[in-house]
C-alpha cells in the first residue's frame, strides 16, 4: 500500500507540467511574430525610400495638370478668382471665418496684385513640375493650390479637391529625386566630386547627417503611404456609396448621367453611347465592383488589369461627362501603386520599340546602362555600396534616402 501511494502521485504530478511547458512556447511564438512584424514595418519606414519614381510621377502630373488648368481658365480668371468675381472677397472672408481656410488672393483688391499672384501661380506650377528646388517649390505649390481652391470653392469642379490633398501630401515626399532638375544637378555634382577626396567629418556631425537621412526617409515613406491610403479610401467609399442607391444596382445610373445637360460636352456622343443600354449596365456594375475591390487587389499582379480598367473608366468620364480635371487627378493618383521597377522598365521598352522602328540607335558604351535604376543612397558613400541590381530582378536599392539639398 505504501508503495502504491508513492507511485500514484507520479503521473498526477507529471500531468500539470504538460500545458505549463506548452504555454510558454505559444507565448514566445506570438511574441516573436509580433516583434518580426514590428521590425518589418520599421524597416519599411527607415531602410530605404519607397516609390521614388511614383512620387516624381505625381509631382510632374499634378504640376502639369494645375498649370494647364490655370492656362485654360486664364481668360476667365477675373470672374473666378479676381476682384470681378461674383464671389467677392467679403463673402470669401465670411466663409473663411466658418471653415478656418485662408487665401492670399484676398489680401488686396488691386488688379495688379491679382495679376501678380496669377503669374506667380503659373510660375510655381511650372517649376514644381520641372523639379527645381523641389523642397521649396512643393511648399509654394501647396500654398498656391490651397489659396486658389479656397478663394472660390463654389466656382470649380470636384477635381481640385483631390489636387489640393495631393499637393499637401507631396510636401512630405522627396518627389524631386527622379526626373527633375534637382536630380540632374545632383548627378553633375557627383560627377565633379568623383575624384575629390571625401571630407573628414567629426563623429557628431556624421551622426547628425545620419539622423537627417533617417528622418527624411521616414517622412517620405509616410507621405507615400498616406497618399496610397487616401486613394484606397476614395475608391472604397465611392463604391460603397454607389451600392446603397437603386440606380447603380439597377444598372441605370450611367444612363441618367449621360442625359444630364450639365455633363454633356458632346450631346451627340452621349446619345450614341446611351443607345446601348446593356453596355451601360455592364459598365456600371464593373465600376462598382472595381471600386469596392480596389483596396484588396493592391498586393498582387491583379492590380495591373484593375488599374488599366480604371484608366479607361476615367478617360470615359473625361470625354463623356466633361470632367477632365477630375479624371486627370484620379489617373495621376493611381500611379502611386506602380512599383519603381515598372517605371525603370519604361525607358527600356521605349528604346526597344524605337529600335525596331529605326527611330533610335544605341550610342557606343551605353548598352550596359539600360534597365538600371539610379542609386538611391546618400551622397559620398563608396561605389560598392551604390551598385544597383538590374530592373528585371529588384530595382529597389537598400540604401536610405539622402538629405535633399534643394
Secondary structure, 3 states (H helix, E strand, C coil): CHHHHHHHHHHHHHHHHHHHHHHHHHHHHHHHHHHHHHHHHHHHHHCCCCCHHHHHHHHHHHHHHHHHHHHHCHHHHHHHCCCCCCCCHHHHHHHHHHHCCCCHHHCCCCHHHHHHHHHHHHHHHHHHHHCCCHHHHHHHHHHHHHHHHHHCCCCCCCHHHHHHHHHHHHCCCCCCCCCCHHHHHHHHHHHHCCCCCCCCCCHHHHHHHHHHHHHHHHHHHHHHHHHHHHHHHHHHHHHHHHCCCHHHHHCCHHHHHHCCHHHCCCHHHHHHHHCCHHHHHHHHHHHHHHHHHHHHCCCCCHHHHHHHHHHHHHHHHHHHCCCHHHHHHHHHHHHHHCCHHHHHHHHHHHHHHHHHHCCCCCCCCCHHHCCECCCCCCCCCCHHHHCCCECCCCCCCCCCCCCCCC
